[in-house]
Each structure stands twice: as structure tokens, then as C-alpha cells.
Amino acid sequence: MTAGLQKAAKEEIMKLSKGHTVVLVMFGIALIALVVMNIISLSLTVQISEERSHYKNGIHAPEVRKTAIMTTKEGCIPKEEISFQNECYFFSSDMPQLTWIQSRDYCKQRNSDLVIIKSPELQEFLTMITIKDGFFYWIGLRNFVGKTWKWVDGTTCDVTDKNTTYFIPGKPSGNDTGYCVFMSSQNGLWDTQKCDYNYRWACVRKIIH
């Protein structure tokens, strides 16, 4: 083999060697990235699992991120609350589901309370949200001893008045003592359930100008 051919062969071998090195480096980087992503994914999975277990078995509601708006009640919180008829509504769309008591505790931390529905306009608004979301939502109505149903503001609800209540047919029944009320995800109508069930919830607070 001539000196020229030997030189050309060496150059070609060096090019191949460099190419293989680049490929190996890129493969190594990709492998490291994959490992890091798996670690992060595993960490998030464990965290979510722990949170779900905590909310399911715990007694208290999750802590609320405090803001100046929450303490002064002025205006609705952007990207957290929806304004409707001079009130701010919070829907627990991306949070673990809670019992009725836990849901109300959470609302109180936001200077609010579970929703009170006393108009067809508000019922229609909440129905739209509930159906779109596809989950049951606790509202601020529950049964006490006997046939007394009260809203969270202390006012009595006449559950036999079909013009001011929106229960599904047959509800509430005589066996619903101590039960709480939620909105159905199918049609937004009200239904009853034991208060220790875990559902989503909706809070409301008035806007103070």
C-alpha cells in the first residue's frame, strides 16, 4: 500500500472513530435524561399517593395559600375563582376529593363557605360547571335531626318546594337523616349522600367593593 493510500485510510478510520464517539456521547446523554425523568416521575407519583392518602384518612382540610385578596375579600383571585353575580366561586377541580366537613373547612380558610343555591340563575351556572367537569360537587346544604334541612348560613331549606330546590326525583327521602347534598355530574340536580363520602366541592364568597 502506498503512502498516499495509507494516509487516506488513517483519515477515514479517524472520521469513523469520531462519528462513533459522537453517537456514544449522544446515547449517554439521552440515557441520563431518561433516568432523571424516571426519578422525577417516581417522586411525583409517591407525593400524589401520599397526598391522596392524607386527605382520605385525615380529619382536616388542606392548607390554603394565603393572599392579600383572601384576607380582604376584595375581588376574585385570577385563575382560581370565577366571578358570577358579584360573588367569587372556587371549584376544587384539580384537588383530592374531601368529605363534606373537610370541604367546608377548606372553604372557610378561603374566607368563604360552601355554595348556597337560592336562584335558578345560580343553579344554571353551577350546573354548567358541574357537567363540564364530570364530578360530583358538595354544596352547602345538609340534614339535621328529623326533617330539618339547613344551608350553611343557618337558613332552613324547604326541600318539598320544587320551585326553589333542584333535587332528583325521589330525593330527599325519609332515610336521609344526617345526610349532605351534592350536585350530580350528569344533570346538575341535587342528590343526598352520607357526609363522609369524598367528593369535589364549590366555595363562594361575596365581593366587597
N, C-alpha and C positions, 0 to 999 in steps of 0.2 A: 504494500500500500504506500502510495506517495505521501510526501509530507503534507501536500495540499488536502488530500483525502482524509488523512489522519486529523488534521486541524478541523475540517468540516464536521467530521464525526464527533469530535470532542465538543464542538459548539452545539451540535444537535442534542447530545446527551445532556449538556448543561441546561438547555432550554427545557427538555423533558423533566429534568430534576427540579427546576424552578416551578414548573407547572404543577408537578405532584405536591411540592411544598405548599403552594398557594391553596390547592384543593384540601390538603390536610388541615391547614390553618383555618379555612372556612368551615370545614366539618367540625373542628374542635370548638369554634365559636358558637356554631349552631347547637352543638351538644350541650355546652354550658348554659346557653339561653334556655334550652328545653328543661334542664334540671332546675334552674331558677324559677321558671314558670310553674313547674310541678310543685315546688316547695311553697310558693305563694298561694297556689290553688288549694293545697292541703291545709295551709294555715287558715285561709278564709273559711274553708269547709268546717274545720274544727270550731272556729269562732262562731259561725252561724248556728251550728249544732248546739253549742253551749248556751247561746242566747235564747234559742227556742226552748231549750230545757228549762232555763231560768224563768222565762215568762210563763211557761206552762205550769211549773210547780211552785213558783214564788207567790207571795202574797201582795206585793206592791207593784205599782206600775213603773215602767221605765222612766228614767230621768229625762226631763225636757231641757233642751238647750235654751238657756235664758237669754233674752234680748231686751233691749230697752222698750221695744214695741210691746212685748208681753207684759211688762210691768206697768206701762202707762195705758195700755189698751187702745192706743191711737193707731188707726189704720190697720189694714190686713198685711200679714207678712208675705212678701213676694215669694213665689214658688212653693209656699207652704199652705197658704189659706186662699179660699175663694170668696170673693165679695158677692153678697146677694141681699138685697133689701136692707141695706145699712147694717149688715152683720157679716162677720167673718166665719167661714166654715173650714174646719180641718178634717180631712179624711185620712185614716190610717192605712193608706193603700200599700205602702212598702214596709210595713212593720209587722212583727209577730202578732197573732191574734190574742186577745185577752178576754177575761171574764167581764161581766157587766160592771162589777165593783171596781176592778182594775182599770177598765176603760174610763169610768167616771173619775177615778183618781188621776189618771193621766190628763183628762180634760181640765181638772181643777188646777193642775200645775201650769196650764197654759192660760190661767185666769179666765177659764170658760167652763162649760158643762156640756153634758150630752144633749143632743138636739131635742127641741120641743116643737112638735108639729101641730100648728093650730090654724093653718090656712091651706087651701087647695094649691095655691101657687108654690108654697114651700114643699108640699108633698110632691108636686110635679118635678120641682128642681132636684130634690133628693132622689126621686125615682130614676131620673135620668142618670145621675152619678152611680147609683147602686147597680143598675142594669148594665151600664157600660163597664163597670169594674168586675162584675160577675161574682161578688161575695156578699154574704150576709153582713148587715151592719146593725150594731146595737143602737137604740135610740133611748131618750131619757124618760121612759115610761115603764113602771113596774107595778106589780100587785102586792098589796099588803094583806093583813088578816081579813078574811071574808071576801067581799066583792069589791073592795075599795082599790081603785087603780089611780095612781098619782104620778104626775110629772115631777121632774127633779126640782122644779121651782115651788113645789108644795101644793099646786092646784090639782083638783080632782078631775079625772077624765071620765066622762060618761061613755063607756065602751058600747052602750046599746044605741048610741046616736050614730047612724050610718052617714049622716051629713058632715060630721066633724071627725070621724075616725075612719081608718082605711084597712081594717082587718080582713084577712082572707075569710071565706065562708066557714062558719062553724067556730070561729075564734073571737074572743077568748071563750074557753069552756069552763065548766064548773070545777074542773080539776086543776086549774091554773093558779092556785093559791101560792103566793111567793114567787111566781114566775116573772120574767122580764120580757121586754118586747124588742124585736129586731125587724128590720126591713128585708124582705125576700129579694134575692138577686134575679128572680125570674120576672117579677112584675112590679116590684117596689111596695107591694102590700105588706101589712104588718102581720107578724106571727108571734107566738109565745114560745118560750123555752126556759129551762132551768137556768138561773142566773150564773151558774158556774161553768157554763159552756164557753168555749173560746171563739169569738167572732171578731170581725173588724168593728170600728166604731167611728162616729162622727161627732165632733165638738163644735160648739157655736159660742160666739161672744159678740156683744154689741160694739159698734164703733163709736167712740166718744170724740166729738169734734172740739 
